[in-house]
């Protein structure tokens, strides 16, 4: 089954599933999706046809439907992942079909089960879609997707961490809105810590993803300055170069190159790289990757080399690595271009990708051209050009000349566009080489370079003008530029070289362009055209000389003498020999062996050539008409198929509508019979309704009375609750005062006991004092004669008097404290009596409230405390 038939069946299955989501339609749709997945449909989206676009739109819509079963969604996502096989298809799925927001919504719906295979499938496809593509923060579910990624990157599930890191790296790169959103999250600091811990992971891919995220988020912040400072940056360079050379695969190499390119945009890090001691060795290893046959890896390596060329301090080091001498020589004429070159030569890999076919490797070819232009600008612009650079240029010229050939209009518009783009870049490279090489060459080198470049540049200019001549009617302002170039004074040299060439096609191209230029008003005048005539005359003289020599060789049969004369003529100087040898090599060993032919034969050949060209033009017009007819037929077939499909669909809908009409008629008759019975029911319902209205009015009146009673009850209940609250507060205060009274009573008893003890002690002291007075009097009488004893007794009396005074003072203090305690006791007793009176009042109020709430007044209320 072909692709068109499968797509039509798929579109029909999608429409049937939309109309009725039964199990049968689901199985049918899943089978059709699997059938299309088995076909080769790499260029399906880029074809621009309506049918694939409708199928993809329907599949994206069904994939985003929350009601679709996971198995069907998984099958659809597998097909979409198969379609996203090139940059153009990925861009269309991302921008035209909004597949990114659809996949984000699927992940959001299944965020509770992140380990589910469907979620992993969506993450992998999202990583493929968002690579080198900017995702706007206004995209649906983008904030939910970022939150999901941040959460699961910090999880312990190793299966989901790697795709989440890769997708986060894509979203953060060159996207300031997403970066600002992540930095504004509450858990951004734990997220940074998790990323820093990932730098010690055993997977190189995880390390590269983590470094890419950190570079995007923190390169110009304090965290980034610490992470990529002078101490760590050399280790980072070594790690990234090792991953590029010895990575886990193409994916890891891609992200490693992107990381290094992003880091080089920082002037500080670029300066660190210029001082990196292992730079030359690392670049040599990276250049070794160009010997592989993988266009994706080669494209990323060339992208890295172009980024390194943009740094002035690294360009000269890169030139030394690429153009280092390695025995690069041109082989003899007749050998294939580039044959015998050293496989280890770094510049050889660039030339190989430069001359690669347009199909599938056009980006590598263009990148190689741009890289060579940058490197040769640096190498040839130096004060002294090394021999290795000149030998590389000699090897490069035939390759560039071969790239200017092989333009086939039957290849298709896309291939022609790619080929023209490459021819334009080749022409620019040749002009740059010529502009840079002429001032730097001296002596015989100048002659060689001028002769080589004059031939190559002349052919490049003529090819460009031929292309402009064919496109001047289709491209805006092309005709103006075409005539402006033809009137340039510098066009004399390309015309001279074209008209004196041994190639018939080149001569015809030069004549055609010359016929276009001669009617122009500003075409170069006679003094400027004089070199053209001199070149043609010299070429004719050379051809005549060759013819005479060939006639003499045939007549005299003196071949050795003729060869001696020719060798003598050709070996006049060493520089002329080198020039002729180089011209012979560039022209692949062909010699000029033109012989004089009969004029009549040439005229006959011209006539036949005109007839053949006329027939060829007619054939091309007929071929164009046939192609137009074939295109019209294919469009008609497509329209007929669409009409048949729409007609079948309309007939099916008409039959369906007829069945619905019959069903509606039958239903109408049934409803008409039911309507009569419903009218009687309505009349009975009206009478019942009136009775219900009256009953409702009575119920409303009762409800109003009930609401009034309820309000009164609520007010009384509020008052009761308030009184109960006050009672509890008063009880708590009474208990506190009772405890305080007991404490004061105990302290009063203790002070009273202490007072009694003090009084007894005072009485004992007074008795002792009295006895001492009596003894003193007796001793005064006894020791009146003894003055010494008297003084001692006086001193003793003084001491006793002081003690007596102290005891008296203590007694007074105890009396004062006892009187104050008595006063406090009286105050507390008065307060207690007042509180008891208030409690009795509140108890009476509570009793009244209880009696009112219960509906009868109790005779005995005992609320004693």
Order of alpha helices (4+ residues) and beta strands (2+ residues): alpha-alpha-alpha-alpha-alpha-alpha-alpha-alpha-alpha-alpha-alpha-alpha-alpha-alpha-alpha-alpha-alpha-alpha-alpha-alpha-alpha-alpha-alpha-alpha-alpha-alpha-alpha-alpha-alpha-alpha-alpha-alpha
